[in-house]
Amino acid sequence: MKLLLHTCCAPCSIKCVEALSTEGMLPVLFWYNPNIHPYTEYRSRRDSLYDFAKGKALELILEDEYGLRSFINSVERQMPLNTFRCGFCYKLRMEKAARYARENGFDAFSTTLLISSYQDHELIKKTGEDLARDIGIEFLYRDFRPLFREGRNEAKAAGYYMQKYCGCIYSEEERYLGNGSGSRT
């Protein structure tokens, strides 16, 4: 199976790639994360993922769009700030991956978001399934969450950049002000 794996960061990718390879799949990594802010955070995560992919001889497709203004404008248009913005963010990134996969001859797409114990797993799964139906490409679902801690430990040992919040500017604010979940990947 030719699989496109949307990747949010190196720490989340380590165990997802390993688990898929035990099933005989070597995914192509796909970076599209215009939700990650500020730019220094975006660059650190992107560059760390690049180093991971290079070290493991994995193909990495970079949709390198730092999108602070467009992301914030889209979130503001889609919903008031007091609603669950994460669903919008999941769909934004996974839809780009699904469309890229369909248009470039992949059999399926998936996402490393499925490893994080800090994210809304069921919403990620539902979003992938809905996109698969709407776009016409298979969504490969795996529950990678049991591998989360081990993957983070391996990432630390390897010296990969370790983020402190999920990526969006809203989550960063919540983390530092202590007034929200500040969900992390």
Short mmCIF file of the C-alpha atoms (twelve columns), coordinates in Angstrom:
data_MODEL
# 
_entry.id   MODEL 
# 
loop_
_atom_site.group_PDB 
_atom_site.id 
_atom_site.type_symbol 
_atom_site.label_atom_id 
_atom_site.label_alt_id 
_atom_site.label_comp_id 
_atom_site.label_asym_id 
_atom_site.label_seq_id 
_atom_site.Cartn_x 
_atom_site.Cartn_y 
_atom_site.Cartn_z 
_atom_site.pdbx_PDB_model_num 
ATOM 1   C CA . MET A 1   0.000   0.000  0.000  1 
ATOM 2   C CA . LYS A 2   1.278   3.444  -0.941 1 
ATOM 3   C CA . LEU A 3   0.544   5.583  2.127  1 
ATOM 4   C CA . LEU A 4   0.809   9.336  2.625  1 
ATOM 5   C CA . LEU A 5   1.266   10.106 6.320  1 
ATOM 6   C CA . HIS A 6   0.447   13.633 7.424  1 
ATOM 7   C CA . THR A 7   3.092   14.491 10.022 1 
ATOM 8   C CA . CYS A 8   2.883   17.123 12.728 1 
ATOM 9   C CA . CYS A 9   6.376   16.656 14.176 1 
ATOM 10  C CA . ALA A 10  9.294   14.266 14.577 1 
ATOM 11  C CA . PRO A 11  8.344   13.000 18.066 1 
ATOM 12  C CA . CYS A 12  4.901   11.904 16.875 1 
ATOM 13  C CA . SER A 13  6.289   10.411 13.676 1 
ATOM 14  C CA . ILE A 14  8.841   8.033  15.197 1 
ATOM 15  C CA . LYS A 15  6.517   5.336  16.481 1 
ATOM 16  C CA . CYS A 16  3.872   5.800  13.774 1 
ATOM 17  C CA . VAL A 17  6.461   5.079  11.086 1 
ATOM 18  C CA . GLU A 18  7.860   2.164  13.066 1 
ATOM 19  C CA . ALA A 19  4.431   0.601  13.620 1 
ATOM 20  C CA . LEU A 20  3.473   0.986  9.960  1 
ATOM 21  C CA . SER A 21  6.771   -0.522 8.848  1 
ATOM 22  C CA . THR A 22  6.046   -3.646 10.920 1 
ATOM 23  C CA . GLU A 23  2.942   -3.979 8.723  1 
ATOM 24  C CA . GLY A 24  5.076   -3.728 5.589  1 
ATOM 25  C CA . MET A 25  4.310   -0.078 4.843  1 
ATOM 26  C CA . LEU A 26  6.922   2.613  4.433  1 
ATOM 27  C CA . PRO A 27  4.897   5.817  4.425  1 
ATOM 28  C CA . VAL A 28  5.762   8.983  2.584  1 
ATOM 29  C CA . LEU A 29  5.756   11.805 5.125  1 
ATOM 30  C CA . PHE A 30  3.698   14.906 4.392  1 
ATOM 31  C CA . TRP A 31  4.303   18.192 6.231  1 
ATOM 32  C CA . TYR A 32  1.450   20.666 6.095  1 
ATOM 33  C CA . ASN A 33  0.924   22.564 9.336  1 
ATOM 34  C CA . PRO A 34  -0.031  26.222 8.807  1 
ATOM 35  C CA . ASN A 35  -1.502  26.112 12.302 1 
ATOM 36  C CA . ILE A 36  1.895   26.116 14.050 1 
ATOM 37  C CA . HIS A 37  2.954   29.480 15.467 1 
ATOM 38  C CA . PRO A 38  5.038   31.511 16.040 1 
ATOM 39  C CA . TYR A 39  7.459   31.139 13.153 1 
ATOM 40  C CA . THR A 40  10.317  29.963 15.383 1 
ATOM 41  C CA . GLU A 41  8.103   27.091 16.599 1 
ATOM 42  C CA . TYR A 42  7.065   26.268 13.033 1 
ATOM 43  C CA . ARG A 43  10.667  26.237 11.850 1 
ATOM 44  C CA . SER A 44  11.879  24.120 14.792 1 
ATOM 45  C CA . ARG A 45  9.255   21.444 14.212 1 
ATOM 46  C CA . ARG A 46  9.709   21.427 10.443 1 
ATOM 47  C CA . ASP A 47  13.494  21.218 10.645 1 
ATOM 48  C CA . SER A 48  13.389  18.488 13.270 1 
ATOM 49  C CA . LEU A 49  11.032  16.457 11.090 1 
ATOM 50  C CA . TYR A 50  13.372  16.995 8.148  1 
ATOM 51  C CA . ASP A 51  16.278  15.640 10.218 1 
ATOM 52  C CA . PHE A 52  14.201  12.625 11.287 1 
ATOM 53  C CA . ALA A 53  13.177  11.835 7.701  1 
ATOM 54  C CA . LYS A 54  16.724  12.227 6.419  1 
ATOM 55  C CA . GLY A 55  18.123  10.035 9.196  1 
ATOM 56  C CA . LYS A 56  15.611  7.275  8.421  1 
ATOM 57  C CA . ALA A 57  15.879  7.701  4.624  1 
ATOM 58  C CA . LEU A 58  12.171  8.526  4.403  1 
ATOM 59  C CA . GLU A 59  10.621  10.566 1.649  1 
ATOM 60  C CA . LEU A 60  9.295   13.869 2.969  1 
ATOM 61  C CA . ILE A 61  6.986   16.176 1.061  1 
ATOM 62  C CA . LEU A 62  7.047   19.704 2.438  1 
ATOM 63  C CA . GLU A 63  4.013   21.901 1.853  1 
ATOM 64  C CA . ASP A 64  5.951   24.653 3.514  1 
ATOM 65  C CA . GLU A 65  3.290   27.255 4.231  1 
ATOM 66  C CA . TYR A 66  3.718   29.304 7.369  1 
ATOM 67  C CA . GLY A 67  0.212   30.654 7.583  1 
ATOM 68  C CA . LEU A 68  -0.260  32.770 10.679 1 
ATOM 69  C CA . ARG A 69  -2.633  35.338 9.206  1 
ATOM 70  C CA . SER A 70  -4.560  32.966 6.955  1 
ATOM 71  C CA . PHE A 71  -4.933  30.406 9.765  1 
ATOM 72  C CA . ILE A 72  -6.182  32.964 12.303 1 
ATOM 73  C CA . ASN A 73  -8.520  34.558 9.751  1 
ATOM 74  C CA . SER A 74  -9.921  31.135 8.845  1 
ATOM 75  C CA . VAL A 75  -10.458 30.152 12.470 1 
ATOM 76  C CA . GLU A 76  -12.150 33.488 13.173 1 
ATOM 77  C CA . ARG A 77  -14.453 33.104 10.142 1 
ATOM 78  C CA . GLN A 78  -15.307 29.486 10.903 1 
ATOM 79  C CA . MET A 79  -16.218 29.800 14.546 1 
ATOM 80  C CA . PRO A 80  -16.178 32.014 17.585 1 
ATOM 81  C CA . LEU A 81  -13.089 31.629 19.760 1 
ATOM 82  C CA . ASN A 82  -15.036 29.966 22.550 1 
ATOM 83  C CA . THR A 83  -15.849 26.890 20.472 1 
ATOM 84  C CA . PHE A 84  -13.731 23.844 19.732 1 
ATOM 85  C CA . ARG A 85  -11.272 25.150 17.139 1 
ATOM 86  C CA . CYS A 86  -9.307  21.895 16.998 1 
ATOM 87  C CA . GLY A 87  -11.849 20.242 14.704 1 
ATOM 88  C CA . PHE A 88  -11.260 22.975 12.139 1 
ATOM 89  C CA . CYS A 89  -7.511  22.514 12.465 1 
ATOM 90  C CA . TYR A 90  -7.669  18.717 12.064 1 
ATOM 91  C CA . LYS A 91  -9.801  19.061 8.959  1 
ATOM 92  C CA . LEU A 92  -7.609  21.774 7.428  1 
ATOM 93  C CA . ARG A 93  -4.453  19.677 7.613  1 
ATOM 94  C CA . MET A 94  -5.931  16.266 6.910  1 
ATOM 95  C CA . GLU A 95  -7.944  17.516 3.942  1 
ATOM 96  C CA . LYS A 96  -4.772  18.849 2.326  1 
ATOM 97  C CA . ALA A 97  -3.116  15.459 2.868  1 
ATOM 98  C CA . ALA A 98  -6.112  13.524 1.526  1 
ATOM 99  C CA . ARG A 99  -6.319  15.645 -1.617 1 
ATOM 100 C CA . TYR A 100 -2.576  15.411 -2.199 1 
ATOM 101 C CA . ALA A 101 -2.731  11.634 -1.754 1 
ATOM 102 C CA . ARG A 102 -5.607  11.218 -4.208 1 
ATOM 103 C CA . GLU A 103 -4.051  13.531 -6.793 1 
ATOM 104 C CA . ASN A 104 -0.638  11.857 -6.598 1 
ATOM 105 C CA . GLY A 105 -1.440  8.166  -6.821 1 
ATOM 106 C CA . PHE A 106 -1.431  7.133  -3.172 1 
ATOM 107 C CA . ASP A 107 -3.712  4.338  -1.997 1 
ATOM 108 C CA . ALA A 108 -4.453  5.909  1.383  1 
ATOM 109 C CA . PHE A 109 -3.640  8.675  3.817  1 
ATOM 110 C CA . SER A 110 -3.289  8.839  7.577  1 
ATOM 111 C CA . THR A 111 -1.937  11.183 10.238 1 
ATOM 112 C CA . THR A 112 0.471   11.162 13.152 1 
ATOM 113 C CA . LEU A 113 -2.168  13.091 15.115 1 
ATOM 114 C CA . LEU A 114 -3.518  9.625  15.955 1 
ATOM 115 C CA . ILE A 115 -0.626  9.041  18.388 1 
ATOM 116 C CA . SER A 116 -1.199  11.966 20.719 1 
ATOM 117 C CA . SER A 117 -2.947  11.375 23.996 1 
ATOM 118 C CA . TYR A 118 -3.540  15.156 24.134 1 
ATOM 119 C CA . GLN A 119 -5.687  15.377 20.997 1 
ATOM 120 C CA . ASP A 120 -9.343  14.452 20.407 1 
ATOM 121 C CA . HIS A 121 -8.707  10.991 18.993 1 
ATOM 122 C CA . GLU A 122 -12.304 10.198 18.070 1 
ATOM 123 C CA . LEU A 123 -12.694 13.501 16.234 1 
ATOM 124 C CA . ILE A 124 -9.462  12.891 14.301 1 
ATOM 125 C CA . LYS A 125 -10.710 9.431  13.331 1 
ATOM 126 C CA . LYS A 126 -14.124 10.743 12.280 1 
ATOM 127 C CA . THR A 127 -12.519 13.590 10.310 1 
ATOM 128 C CA . GLY A 128 -10.320 11.120 8.432  1 
ATOM 129 C CA . GLU A 129 -13.254 8.854  7.657  1 
ATOM 130 C CA . ASP A 130 -15.410 11.766 6.478  1 
ATOM 131 C CA . LEU A 131 -12.619 13.098 4.259  1 
ATOM 132 C CA . ALA A 132 -12.000 9.641  2.820  1 
ATOM 133 C CA . ARG A 133 -15.659 9.376  1.819  1 
ATOM 134 C CA . ASP A 134 -15.866 12.937 0.464  1 
ATOM 135 C CA . ILE A 135 -12.562 12.940 -1.430 1 
ATOM 136 C CA . GLY A 136 -12.536 9.325  -2.560 1 
ATOM 137 C CA . ILE A 137 -9.398  7.911  -0.976 1 
ATOM 138 C CA . GLU A 138 -8.921  5.440  1.854  1 
ATOM 139 C CA . PHE A 139 -8.181  6.694  5.361  1 
ATOM 140 C CA . LEU A 140 -5.870  4.297  7.165  1 
ATOM 141 C CA . TYR A 141 -6.885  4.343  10.814 1 
ATOM 142 C CA . ARG A 142 -4.565  3.128  13.543 1 
ATOM 143 C CA . ASP A 143 -4.683  3.847  17.258 1 
ATOM 144 C CA . PHE A 144 -1.050  4.708  17.898 1 
ATOM 145 C CA . ARG A 145 -1.705  6.178  21.373 1 
ATOM 146 C CA . PRO A 146 -0.166  3.244  23.314 1 
ATOM 147 C CA . LEU A 147 3.145   4.181  21.631 1 
ATOM 148 C CA . PHE A 148 3.012   7.883  22.562 1 
ATOM 149 C CA . ARG A 149 5.295   7.960  25.624 1 
ATOM 150 C CA . GLU A 150 7.835   5.604  24.113 1 
ATOM 151 C CA . GLY A 151 7.987   7.760  20.989 1 
ATOM 152 C CA . ARG A 152 8.542   10.924 23.024 1 
ATOM 153 C CA . ASN A 153 11.303  9.218  25.001 1 
ATOM 154 C CA . GLU A 154 13.022  8.129  21.792 1 
ATOM 155 C CA . ALA A 155 12.674  11.636 20.371 1 
ATOM 156 C CA . LYS A 156 14.298  13.140 23.466 1 
ATOM 157 C CA . ALA A 157 17.125  10.607 23.340 1 
ATOM 158 C CA . ALA A 158 17.687  11.387 19.650 1 
ATOM 159 C CA . GLY A 159 17.759  15.121 20.333 1 
ATOM 160 C CA . TYR A 160 14.693  16.032 18.273 1 
ATOM 161 C CA . TYR A 161 12.883  19.246 19.077 1 
ATOM 162 C CA . MET A 162 10.220  18.678 21.748 1 
ATOM 163 C CA . GLN A 163 7.283   21.080 21.616 1 
ATOM 164 C CA . LYS A 164 5.389   22.303 24.650 1 
ATOM 165 C CA . TYR A 165 1.933   22.848 23.112 1 
ATOM 166 C CA . CYS A 166 -0.094  21.605 20.149 1 
ATOM 167 C CA . GLY A 167 1.100   24.346 17.841 1 
ATOM 168 C CA . CYS A 168 -1.580  26.937 17.354 1 
ATOM 169 C CA . ILE A 169 -1.194  30.377 18.824 1 
ATOM 170 C CA . TYR A 170 -4.346  29.867 20.902 1 
ATOM 171 C CA . SER A 171 -2.869  26.762 22.526 1 
ATOM 172 C CA . GLU A 172 0.373   28.589 23.219 1 
ATOM 173 C CA . GLU A 173 -1.568  31.334 24.964 1 
ATOM 174 C CA . GLU A 174 -3.503  28.790 27.029 1 
ATOM 175 C CA . ARG A 175 -0.302  27.009 28.022 1 
ATOM 176 C CA . TYR A 176 1.461   30.112 29.268 1 
ATOM 177 C CA . LEU A 177 -1.558  31.805 30.818 1 
ATOM 178 C CA . GLY A 178 -2.813  28.577 32.342 1 
ATOM 179 C CA . ASN A 179 -6.434  29.201 31.341 1 
ATOM 180 C CA . GLY A 180 -7.083  26.304 29.039 1 
ATOM 181 C CA . SER A 181 -6.091  22.841 28.007 1 
ATOM 182 C CA . GLY A 182 -3.002  23.909 26.022 1 
ATOM 183 C CA . SER A 183 -3.230  20.511 24.352 1 
ATOM 184 C CA . ARG A 184 0.084   19.169 23.116 1 
ATOM 185 C CA . THR A 185 0.992   16.731 20.387 1 
# 
